């Protein structure tokens, strides 16, 4: 069903189904999407209305594992591997509004 239904602005797309398969025997990823249907184009600017049959298949291939490294910097200090939670500086309480300061003169 189109999401946009104003005359001349229809968002036409056929119904589609996405198929998933296990990759690496553990994770499920989409491997292909099939769509088929008849799109109904309304008459406009002197042109007649038209029905168009459409069929498409989109394949998703060559999945690769993504890895990244990150660091946690708090107040200019790298606390990524800080294991002692008692010594860690606590971030300010975000539920409290910031204290207003007077503008410099």
C-alpha positions as CSV (number, residue, x, y, z in Angstrom):
1,X,0.0,0.0,0.0
2,X,1.5,3.4,-0.9
3,X,2.3,5.7,2.0
4,X,1.8,8.8,0.0
5,X,-1.6,8.9,-1.7
6,X,-2.1,12.5,-2.9
7,X,-2.9,12.6,-6.6
8,X,0.3,12.8,-8.7
9,X,2.5,12.1,-5.6
10,X,1.8,8.4,-5.1
11,X,4.7,6.5,-3.5
12,X,4.3,3.3,-5.6
13,X,6.1,0.1,-4.7
14,X,5.2,-3.5,-5.2
15,X,4.7,-5.8,-2.2
16,X,8.0,-7.5,-1.3
17,X,9.4,-10.3,0.8
18,X,12.9,-10.5,2.3
19,X,14.6,-13.9,2.9
20,X,17.1,-14.4,5.6
21,X,19.8,-17.1,5.9
22,X,22.3,-18.0,8.6
23,X,25.8,-16.7,7.9
24,X,28.7,-18.4,9.7
25,X,26.2,-20.8,11.2
26,X,25.3,-18.2,13.9
27,X,23.9,-14.9,12.6
28,X,20.9,-14.4,10.4
29,X,21.2,-11.8,7.6
30,X,19.0,-10.9,4.6
31,X,20.2,-12.7,1.5
32,X,17.7,-11.5,-1.1
33,X,14.5,-9.5,-1.5
34,X,11.9,-10.3,-4.1
35,X,9.1,-7.9,-5.2
36,X,6.4,-8.4,-7.7
37,X,3.2,-6.5,-8.4
38,X,1.2,-4.1,-10.6
39,X,1.7,-0.4,-10.0
40,X,-1.3,1.8,-10.8
41,X,-0.2,5.2,-12.1
42,X,-3.0,7.8,-12.0
43,X,-3.9,10.0,-15.0
44,X,-2.3,13.4,-14.9
45,X,-1.4,16.3,-17.2
46,X,-3.4,14.9,-20.1
47,X,-1.8,11.4,-19.9
48,X,-3.9,8.4,-19.4
49,X,-3.7,6.2,-16.3
50,X,-1.5,3.2,-16.7
51,X,-0.9,-0.2,-14.9
52,X,2.6,-1.4,-15.0
53,X,3.7,-4.9,-13.9
54,X,7.1,-4.9,-12.1
55,X,9.3,-7.7,-10.8
56,X,12.6,-7.3,-9.0
57,X,15.1,-9.3,-7.0
58,X,17.8,-7.7,-4.9
59,X,20.6,-10.0,-3.7
60,X,22.8,-9.3,-0.6
61,X,26.2,-11.0,-0.8
62,X,29.8,-11.0,0.5
63,X,29.1,-10.4,4.2
64,X,32.2,-9.7,6.2
65,X,32.8,-9.4,9.9
66,X,33.4,-5.8,11.0
67,X,35.7,-5.0,13.8
68,X,36.5,-1.7,15.5
69,X,38.6,-0.4,18.4
70,X,37.4,2.4,20.7
71,X,38.7,4.4,23.6
72,X,36.7,6.1,26.4
73,X,38.1,9.6,27.1
74,X,36.5,11.4,30.2
75,X,37.8,14.8,31.3
76,X,40.9,14.3,29.1
77,X,41.8,11.0,30.7
78,X,41.7,7.6,29.0
79,X,39.5,5.4,31.2
80,X,39.0,2.6,28.7
81,X,40.7,-0.1,30.9
82,X,40.0,1.4,34.3
83,X,38.9,-1.6,36.3
84,X,38.5,0.0,39.7
85,X,35.0,1.5,39.6
86,X,35.5,3.3,43.0
87,X,38.3,5.5,41.6
88,X,36.5,6.4,38.4
89,X,35.2,9.9,38.2
90,X,31.4,10.0,37.9
91,X,30.0,12.0,35.0
92,X,27.7,14.9,36.0
93,X,24.1,14.0,36.7
94,X,22.3,14.8,33.4
95,X,18.9,14.8,35.1
96,X,19.8,18.2,36.8
97,X,19.7,21.3,34.7
98,X,23.1,23.0,34.3
99,X,23.8,25.9,36.7
100,X,23.4,29.2,34.9
101,X,26.4,31.5,34.9
102,X,26.4,35.3,34.6
103,X,27.7,36.6,31.3
104,X,31.2,38.2,31.4
105,X,31.2,42.0,31.3
